[in-house]
Amino acid sequence: MSRRGNCHDNAVAESCFQFLKHERIKRRIYPTRAEARADVLDYIEMFYNPKRRHGDSDMLSPTDYEHQYERRLLSV
């Protein structure tokens, strides 16, 4: 996957950063790096993981998908 010219190499990370930029930090100026870091962490932990649905995971949020996966493991 990491060969030169492979368009799928960083698609997941690029998609996440695209949403982060569009939904949270666009046209925002942070006075300190610590405030920027805290805002990005808040976005990821409070919105992106628990609420945003993803097409690759049957339209479940990452948190819901993880819980579903753990339930499947426990039921085996």
Gaussian input, Z-matrix of N, CA and C with variables (Angstrom, degrees):
# hf/3-21g

backbone

0 1
 N
 C     1     B1
 C     2     B2     1     A1
 N     3     B3     2     A2     1     D1
 C     4     B4     3     A3     2     D2
 C     5     B5     4     A4     3     D3
 N     6     B6     5     A5     4     D4
 C     7     B7     6     A6     5     D5
 C     8     B8     7     A7     6     D6
 N     9     B9     8     A8     7     D7
 C    10    B10     9     A9     8     D8
 C    11    B11    10    A10     9     D9
 N    12    B12    11    A11    10    D10
 C    13    B13    12    A12    11    D11
 C    14    B14    13    A13    12    D12
 N    15    B15    14    A14    13    D13
 C    16    B16    15    A15    14    D14
 C    17    B17    16    A16    15    D15
 N    18    B18    17    A17    16    D16
 C    19    B19    18    A18    17    D17
 C    20    B20    19    A19    18    D18
 N    21    B21    20    A20    19    D19
 C    22    B22    21    A21    20    D20
 C    23    B23    22    A22    21    D21
 N    24    B24    23    A23    22    D22
 C    25    B25    24    A24    23    D23
 C    26    B26    25    A25    24    D24
 N    27    B27    26    A26    25    D25
 C    28    B28    27    A27    26    D26
 C    29    B29    28    A28    27    D27
 N    30    B30    29    A29    28    D28
 C    31    B31    30    A30    29    D29
 C    32    B32    31    A31    30    D30
 N    33    B33    32    A32    31    D31
 C    34    B34    33    A33    32    D32
 C    35    B35    34    A34    33    D33
 N    36    B36    35    A35    34    D34
 C    37    B37    36    A36    35    D35
 C    38    B38    37    A37    36    D36
 N    39    B39    38    A38    37    D37
 C    40    B40    39    A39    38    D38
 C    41    B41    40    A40    39    D39
 N    42    B42    41    A41    40    D40
 C    43    B43    42    A42    41    D41
 C    44    B44    43    A43    42    D42
 N    45    B45    44    A44    43    D43
 C    46    B46    45    A45    44    D44
 C    47    B47    46    A46    45    D45
 N    48    B48    47    A47    46    D46
 C    49    B49    48    A48    47    D47
 C    50    B50    49    A49    48    D48
 N    51    B51    50    A50    49    D49
 C    52    B52    51    A51    50    D50
 C    53    B53    52    A52    51    D51
 N    54    B54    53    A53    52    D52
 C    55    B55    54    A54    53    D53
 C    56    B56    55    A55    54    D54
 N    57    B57    56    A56    55    D55
 C    58    B58    57    A57    56    D56
 C    59    B59    58    A58    57    D57
 N    60    B60    59    A59    58    D58
 C    61    B61    60    A60    59    D59
 C    62    B62    61    A61    60    D60
 N    63    B63    62    A62    61    D61
 C    64    B64    63    A63    62    D62
 C    65    B65    64    A64    63    D63
 N    66    B66    65    A65    64    D64
 C    67    B67    66    A66    65    D65
 C    68    B68    67    A67    66    D66
 N    69    B69    68    A68    67    D67
 C    70    B70    69    A69    68    D68
 C    71    B71    70    A70    69    D69
 N    72    B72    71    A71    70    D70
 C    73    B73    72    A72    71    D71
 C    74    B74    73    A73    72    D72
 N    75    B75    74    A74    73    D73
 C    76    B76    75    A75    74    D74
 C    77    B77    76    A76    75    D75
 N    78    B78    77    A77    76    D76
 C    79    B79    78    A78    77    D77
 C    80    B80    79    A79    78    D78
 N    81    B81    80    A80    79    D79
 C    82    B82    81    A81    80    D80
 C    83    B83    82    A82    81    D81
 N    84    B84    83    A83    82    D82
 C    85    B85    84    A84    83    D83
 C    86    B86    85    A85    84    D84
 N    87    B87    86    A86    85    D85
 C    88    B88    87    A87    86    D86
 C    89    B89    88    A88    87    D87
 N    90    B90    89    A89    88    D88
 C    91    B91    90    A90    89    D89
 C    92    B92    91    A91    90    D90
 N    93    B93    92    A92    91    D91
 C    94    B94    93    A93    92    D92
 C    95    B95    94    A94    93    D93
 N    96    B96    95    A95    94    D94
 C    97    B97    96    A96    95    D95
 C    98    B98    97    A97    96    D96
 N    99    B99    98    A98    97    D97
 C   100   B100    99    A99    98    D98
 C   101   B101   100   A100    99    D99
 N   102   B102   101   A101   100   D100
 C   103   B103   102   A102   101   D101
 C   104   B104   103   A103   102   D102
 N   105   B105   104   A104   103   D103
 C   106   B106   105   A105   104   D104
 C   107   B107   106   A106   105   D105
 N   108   B108   107   A107   106   D106
 C   109   B109   108   A108   107   D107
 C   110   B110   109   A109   108   D108
 N   111   B111   110   A110   109   D109
 C   112   B112   111   A111   110   D110
 C   113   B113   112   A112   111   D111
 N   114   B114   113   A113   112   D112
 C   115   B115   114   A114   113   D113
 C   116   B116   115   A115   114   D114
 N   117   B117   116   A116   115   D115
 C   118   B118   117   A117   116   D116
 C   119   B119   118   A118   117   D117
 N   120   B120   119   A119   118   D118
 C   121   B121   120   A120   119   D119
 C   122   B122   121   A121   120   D120
 N   123   B123   122   A122   121   D121
 C   124   B124   123   A123   122   D122
 C   125   B125   124   A124   123   D123
 N   126   B126   125   A125   124   D124
 C   127   B127   126   A126   125   D125
 C   128   B128   127   A127   126   D126
 N   129   B129   128   A128   127   D127
 C   130   B130   129   A129   128   D128
 C   131   B131   130   A130   129   D129
 N   132   B132   131   A131   130   D130
 C   133   B133   132   A132   131   D131
 C   134   B134   133   A133   132   D132
 N   135   B135   134   A134   133   D133
 C   136   B136   135   A135   134   D134
 C   137   B137   136   A136   135   D135
 N   138   B138   137   A137   136   D136
 C   139   B139   138   A138   137   D137
 C   140   B140   139   A139   138   D138
 N   141   B141   140   A140   139   D139
 C   142   B142   141   A141   140   D140
 C   143   B143   142   A142   141   D141
 N   144   B144   143   A143   142   D142
 C   145   B145   144   A144   143   D143
 C   146   B146   145   A145   144   D144
 N   147   B147   146   A146   145   D145
 C   148   B148   147   A147   146   D146
 C   149   B149   148   A148   147   D147
 N   150   B150   149   A149   148   D148
 C   151   B151   150   A150   149   D149
 C   152   B152   151   A151   150   D150
 N   153   B153   152   A152   151   D151
 C   154   B154   153   A153   152   D152
 C   155   B155   154   A154   153   D153
 N   156   B156   155   A155   154   D154
 C   157   B157   156   A156   155   D155
 C   158   B158   157   A157   156   D156
 N   159   B159   158   A158   157   D157
 C   160   B160   159   A159   158   D158
 C   161   B161   160   A160   159   D159
 N   162   B162   161   A161   160   D160
 C   163   B163   162   A162   161   D161
 C   164   B164   163   A163   162   D162
 N   165   B165   164   A164   163   D163
 C   166   B166   165   A165   164   D164
 C   167   B167   166   A166   165   D165
 N   168   B168   167   A167   166   D166
 C   169   B169   168   A168   167   D167
 C   170   B170   169   A169   168   D168
 N   171   B171   170   A170   169   D169
 C   172   B172   171   A171   170   D170
 C   173   B173   172   A172   171   D171
 N   174   B174   173   A173   172   D172
 C   175   B175   174   A174   173   D173
 C   176   B176   175   A175   174   D174
 N   177   B177   176   A176   175   D175
 C   178   B178   177   A177   176   D176
 C   179   B179   178   A178   177   D177
 N   180   B180   179   A179   178   D178
 C   181   B181   180   A180   179   D179
 C   182   B182   181   A181   180   D180
 N   183   B183   182   A182   181   D181
 C   184   B184   183   A183   182   D182
 C   185   B185   184   A184   183   D183
 N   186   B186   185   A185   184   D184
 C   187   B187   186   A186   185   D185
 C   188   B188   187   A187   186   D186
 N   189   B189   188   A188   187   D187
 C   190   B190   189   A189   188   D188
 C   191   B191   190   A190   189   D189
 N   192   B192   191   A191   190   D190
 C   193   B193   192   A192   191   D191
 C   194   B194   193   A193   192   D192
 N   195   B195   194   A194   193   D193
 C   196   B196   195   A195   194   D194
 C   197   B197   196   A196   195   D195
 N   198   B198   197   A197   196   D196
 C   199   B199   198   A198   197   D197
 C   200   B200   199   A199   198   D198
 N   201   B201   200   A200   199   D199
 C   202   B202   201   A201   200   D200
 C   203   B203   202   A202   201   D201
 N   204   B204   203   A203   202   D202
 C   205   B205   204   A204   203   D203
 C   206   B206   205   A205   204   D204
 N   207   B207   206   A206   205   D205
 C   208   B208   207   A207   206   D206
 C   209   B209   208   A208   207   D207
 N   210   B210   209   A209   208   D208
 C   211   B211   210   A210   209   D209
 C   212   B212   211   A211   210   D210
 N   213   B213   212   A212   211   D211
 C   214   B214   213   A213   212   D212
 C   215   B215   214   A214   213   D213
 N   216   B216   215   A215   214   D214
 C   217   B217   216   A216   215   D215
 C   218   B218   217   A217   216   D216
 N   219   B219   218   A218   217   D217
 C   220   B220   219   A219   218   D218
 C   221   B221   220   A220   219   D219
 N   222   B222   221   A221   220   D220
 C   223   B223   222   A222   221   D221
 C   224   B224   223   A223   222   D222
 N   225   B225   224   A224   223   D223
 C   226   B226   225   A225   224   D224
 C   227   B227   226   A226   225   D225

   B1=1.4501
   B2=1.5246
   B3=1.3102
   B4=1.4557
   B5=1.5220
   B6=1.3121
   B7=1.4647
   B8=1.5211
   B9=1.2844
   B10=1.4606
   B11=1.5237
   B12=1.3226
   B13=1.4553
   B14=1.5144
   B15=1.3185
   B16=1.4533
   B17=1.5269
   B18=1.3176
   B19=1.4652
   B20=1.5235
   B21=1.3259
   B22=1.4651
   B23=1.5237
   B24=1.3061
   B25=1.4505
   B26=1.5290
   B27=1.3100
   B28=1.4622
   B29=1.5201
   B30=1.2938
   B31=1.4662
   B32=1.5222
   B33=1.3082
   B34=1.4630
   B35=1.5238
   B36=1.3147
   B37=1.4632
   B38=1.5244
   B39=1.3207
   B40=1.4603
   B41=1.5245
   B42=1.3095
   B43=1.4623
   B44=1.5233
   B45=1.3124
   B46=1.4670
   B47=1.5194
   B48=1.3313
   B49=1.4632
   B50=1.5218
   B51=1.3217
   B52=1.4703
   B53=1.5295
   B54=1.3277
   B55=1.4660
   B56=1.5298
   B57=1.3221
   B58=1.4602
   B59=1.5232
   B60=1.3141
   B61=1.4638
   B62=1.5273
   B63=1.3106
   B64=1.4647
   B65=1.5247
   B66=1.3359
   B67=1.4590
   B68=1.5269
   B69=1.3328
   B70=1.4609
   B71=1.5244
   B72=1.3196
   B73=1.4612
   B74=1.5277
   B75=1.3110
   B76=1.4631
   B77=1.5345
   B78=1.3111
   B79=1.4702
   B80=1.5246
   B81=1.3140
   B82=1.4605
   B83=1.5152
   B84=1.2877
   B85=1.4634
   B86=1.5237
   B87=1.3192
   B88=1.4609
   B89=1.5301
   B90=1.3185
   B91=1.4644
   B92=1.5320
   B93=1.3321
   B94=1.4663
   B95=1.5273
   B96=1.2993
   B97=1.4647
   B98=1.5236
   B99=1.3117
   B100=1.4734
   B101=1.5315
   B102=1.3336
   B103=1.4639
   B104=1.5249
   B105=1.3091
   B106=1.4647
   B107=1.5211
   B108=1.3180
   B109=1.4663
   B110=1.5287
   B111=1.3298
   B112=1.4687
   B113=1.5205
   B114=1.3271
   B115=1.4685
   B116=1.5230
   B117=1.3254
   B118=1.4675
   B119=1.5276
   B120=1.3185
   B121=1.4702
   B122=1.5212
   B123=1.3217
   B124=1.4644
   B125=1.5283
   B126=1.3180
   B127=1.4698
   B128=1.5278
   B129=1.3151
   B130=1.4705
   B131=1.5291
   B132=1.3227
   B133=1.4703
   B134=1.5248
   B135=1.3234
   B136=1.4571
   B137=1.5261
   B138=1.3242
   B139=1.4604
   B140=1.5200
   B141=1.3195
   B142=1.4586
   B143=1.5280
   B144=1.3087
   B145=1.4654
   B146=1.5247
   B147=1.3435
   B148=1.4618
   B149=1.5212
   B150=1.3288
   B151=1.4650
   B152=1.5224
   B153=1.3247
   B154=1.4641
   B155=1.5290
   B156=1.3109
   B157=1.4680
   B158=1.5180
   B159=1.3429
   B160=1.4585
   B161=1.5219
   B162=1.3099
   B163=1.4589
   B164=1.5173
   B165=1.3291
   B166=1.4635
   B167=1.5238
   B168=1.3158
   B169=1.4650
   B170=1.5269
   B171=1.3176
   B172=1.4739
   B173=1.5302
   B174=1.3125
   B175=1.4679
   B176=1.5344
   B177=1.3289
   B178=1.4590
   B179=1.5208
   B180=1.3109
   B181=1.4516
   B182=1.5339
   B183=1.3331
   B184=1.4681
   B185=1.5257
   B186=1.3214
   B187=1.4665
   B188=1.5273
   B189=1.3317
   B190=1.4671
   B191=1.5232
   B192=1.3201
   B193=1.4603
   B194=1.5276
   B195=1.3181
   B196=1.4569
   B197=1.5219
   B198=1.3283
   B199=1.4725
   B200=1.5355
   B201=1.3157
   B202=1.4636
   B203=1.5350
   B204=1.3148
   B205=1.4627
   B206=1.5292
   B207=1.3343
   B208=1.4686
   B209=1.5173
   B210=1.3328
   B211=1.4733
   B212=1.5212
   B213=1.3299
   B214=1.4655
   B215=1.5186
   B216=1.3265
   B217=1.4634
   B218=1.5248
   B219=1.3123
   B220=1.4548
   B221=1.5216
   B222=1.3262
   B223=1.4595
   B224=1.5233
   B225=1.3094
   B226=1.4766
   B227=1.4862
   A1=112.26
   A2=118.87
   A3=118.53
   A4=113.31
   A5=116.86
   A6=118.89
   A7=110.69
   A8=115.21
   A9=120.58
   A10=110.30
   A11=115.81
   A12=120.60
   A13=114.60
   A14=118.45
   A15=121.29
   A16=108.67
   A17=116.75
   A18=120.82
   A19=113.63
   A20=118.99
   A21=121.14
   A22=112.41
   A23=117.41
   A24=121.00
   A25=112.36
   A26=118.23
   A27=121.37
   A28=112.24
   A29=118.00
   A30=120.94
   A31=112.52
   A32=118.57
   A33=121.13
   A34=110.45
   A35=116.89
   A36=120.21
   A37=110.63
   A38=117.22
   A39=120.41
   A40=111.34
   A41=117.32
   A42=121.17
   A43=110.56
   A44=116.89
   A45=121.18
   A46=110.32
   A47=117.81
   A48=120.81
   A49=111.43
   A50=117.00
   A51=120.11
   A52=109.76
   A53=117.32
   A54=120.71
   A55=111.10
   A56=116.71
   A57=120.42
   A58=110.38
   A59=116.57
   A60=120.27
   A61=111.30
   A62=116.62
   A63=120.45
   A64=112.47
   A65=117.10
   A66=121.11
   A67=114.19
   A68=117.61
   A69=116.83
   A70=114.83
   A71=118.50
   A72=118.17
   A73=114.32
   A74=117.38
   A75=119.57
   A76=109.77
   A77=115.42
   A78=123.67
   A79=113.67
   A80=116.99
   A81=121.28
   A82=108.98
   A83=116.14
   A84=121.35
   A85=107.32
   A86=115.42
   A87=121.00
   A88=109.18
   A89=117.07
   A90=119.67
   A91=113.28
   A92=116.44
   A93=119.57
   A94=109.96
   A95=115.05
   A96=120.72
   A97=110.98
   A98=116.82
   A99=121.16
   A100=110.82
   A101=117.02
   A102=119.75
   A103=111.34
   A104=117.25
   A105=120.75
   A106=110.20
   A107=116.27
   A108=120.81
   A109=111.04
   A110=116.60
   A111=120.62
   A112=110.81
   A113=118.08
   A114=121.33
   A115=111.43
   A116=116.66
   A117=120.01
   A118=109.96
   A119=117.39
   A120=120.71
   A121=110.68
   A122=116.53
   A123=120.71
   A124=110.66
   A125=117.12
   A126=121.02
   A127=110.56
   A128=116.47
   A129=120.09
   A130=110.97
   A131=116.63
   A132=120.31
   A133=114.19
   A134=117.87
   A135=119.98
   A136=114.08
   A137=118.22
   A138=119.52
   A139=112.35
   A140=117.60
   A141=120.39
   A142=112.10
   A143=117.79
   A144=119.75
   A145=113.86
   A146=120.08
   A147=117.38
   A148=115.48
   A149=119.63
   A150=119.67
   A151=115.83
   A152=118.59
   A153=120.76
   A154=110.69
   A155=116.23
   A156=121.03
   A157=110.04
   A158=115.41
   A159=121.38
   A160=110.13
   A161=115.90
   A162=121.32
   A163=113.07
   A164=118.11
   A165=120.82
   A166=112.51
   A167=117.47
   A168=120.04
   A169=111.26
   A170=116.03
   A171=122.27
   A172=112.11
   A173=116.28
   A174=123.51
   A175=113.05
   A176=115.88
   A177=122.13
   A178=108.95
   A179=116.97
   A180=119.62
   A181=107.93
   A182=118.20
   A183=119.14
   A184=113.00
   A185=117.41
   A186=120.31
   A187=111.07
   A188=117.59
   A189=120.91
   A190=111.23
   A191=116.58
   A192=120.78
   A193=110.41
   A194=116.81
   A195=120.88
   A196=111.47
   A197=117.10
   A198=120.58
   A199=110.69
   A200=116.75
   A201=121.05
   A202=110.21
   A203=116.60
   A204=121.49
   A205=110.71
   A206=117.10
   A207=120.24
   A208=111.50
   A209=117.83
   A210=120.51
   A211=110.99
   A212=116.65
   A213=119.71
   A214=111.62
   A215=116.53
   A216=119.70
   A217=112.13
   A218=116.35
   A219=120.45
   A220=113.14
   A221=116.71
   A222=119.08
   A223=113.48
   A224=117.31
   A225=120.58
   A226=110.81
   D1=-21.38
   D2=-174.24
   D3=-95.28
   D4=15.96
   D5=177.60
   D6=-69.52
   D7=154.20
   D8=178.68
   D9=-63.66
   D10=135.04
   D11=177.63
   D12=87.17
   D13=0.52
   D14=179.23
   D15=-81.94
   D16=111.34
   D17=-172.60
   D18=-73.30
   D19=-12.92
   D20=-177.32
   D21=-98.15
   D22=3.98
   D23=-173.44
   D24=-60.82
   D25=-52.06
   D26=-175.80
   D27=-116.14
   D28=26.09
   D29=-172.92
   D30=-61.12
   D31=-40.28
   D32=-177.99
   D33=-67.50
   D34=-47.26
   D35=179.92
   D36=-64.68
   D37=-41.93
   D38=179.88
   D39=-63.78
   D40=-37.20
   D41=177.32
   D42=-64.84
   D43=-43.93
   D44=178.96
   D45=-61.71
   D46=-46.97
   D47=-179.79
   D48=-65.35
   D49=-33.84
   D50=178.29
   D51=-62.84
   D52=-47.36
   D53=178.96
   D54=-64.48
   D55=-40.59
   D56=178.60
   D57=-59.10
   D58=-47.87
   D59=-179.17
   D60=-65.17
   D61=-43.80
   D62=-175.71
   D63=-71.40
   D64=-41.91
   D65=-172.25
   D66=-92.07
   D67=-19.65
   D68=-172.00
   D69=-126.40
   D70=-50.17
   D71=-168.13
   D72=-105.62
   D73=2.38
   D74=-179.54
   D75=-64.08
   D76=129.19
   D77=178.56
   D78=60.44
   D79=28.16
   D80=175.78
   D81=-110.29
   D82=141.93
   D83=175.75
   D84=-118.56
   D85=123.05
   D86=-179.75
   D87=-98.42
   D88=130.94
   D89=-179.62
   D90=-65.53
   D91=-34.18
   D92=-179.77
   D93=-134.30
   D94=159.64
   D95=176.72
   D96=-64.67
   D97=-34.91
   D98=179.66
   D99=-63.08
   D100=-40.58
   D101=178.05
   D102=-67.09
   D103=-38.20
   D104=177.16
   D105=-64.31
   D106=-44.83
   D107=179.60
   D108=-61.98
   D109=-42.78
   D110=-179.97
   D111=-65.03
   D112=-39.16
   D113=179.78
   D114=-67.37
   D115=-41.67
   D116=178.50
   D117=-65.48
   D118=-42.90
   D119=178.06
   D120=-61.64
   D121=-41.79
   D122=177.58
   D123=-60.83
   D124=-43.11
   D125=178.73
   D126=-60.45
   D127=-47.11
   D128=-176.28
   D129=-67.66
   D130=-48.08
   D131=-174.75
   D132=-78.20
   D133=-30.76
   D134=-174.84
   D135=-99.94
   D136=-21.16
   D137=-178.85
   D138=-123.88
   D139=-55.63
   D140=-170.92
   D141=-63.03
   D142=-50.97
   D143=-178.17
   D144=-72.63
   D145=-47.96
   D146=-175.74
   D147=-80.96
   D148=-22.93
   D149=-170.15
   D150=-118.68
   D151=-39.47
   D152=-174.39
   D153=-67.97
   D154=129.17
   D155=179.85
   D156=-89.61
   D157=148.29
   D158=-177.18
   D159=-124.48
   D160=137.21
   D161=-178.05
   D162=-66.38
   D163=-32.57
   D164=-178.31
   D165=-71.90
   D166=-17.50
   D167=-177.65
   D168=-114.38
   D169=41.94
   D170=177.86
   D171=56.37
   D172=39.09
   D173=178.00
   D174=59.43
   D175=35.32
   D176=174.12
   D177=-106.06
   D178=152.48
   D179=173.36
   D180=-71.84
   D181=158.93
   D182=178.51
   D183=-56.69
   D184=-37.49
   D185=179.19
   D186=-66.40
   D187=-44.92
   D188=178.31
   D189=-63.99
   D190=-39.90
   D191=179.32
   D192=-63.60
   D193=-41.41
   D194=178.42
   D195=-64.13
   D196=-42.42
   D197=178.16
   D198=-63.85
   D199=-41.07
   D200=178.22
   D201=-62.75
   D202=-41.99
   D203=178.99
   D204=-63.26
   D205=-43.57
   D206=179.01
   D207=-64.42
   D208=-38.72
   D209=177.29
   D210=-63.44
   D211=-39.62
   D212=177.29
   D213=-62.97
   D214=-40.83
   D215=178.97
   D216=-64.70
   D217=-40.13
   D218=-179.29
   D219=-71.21
   D220=-26.54
   D221=-178.47
   D222=-81.40
   D223=-7.69
   D224=-178.70
   D225=-85.49

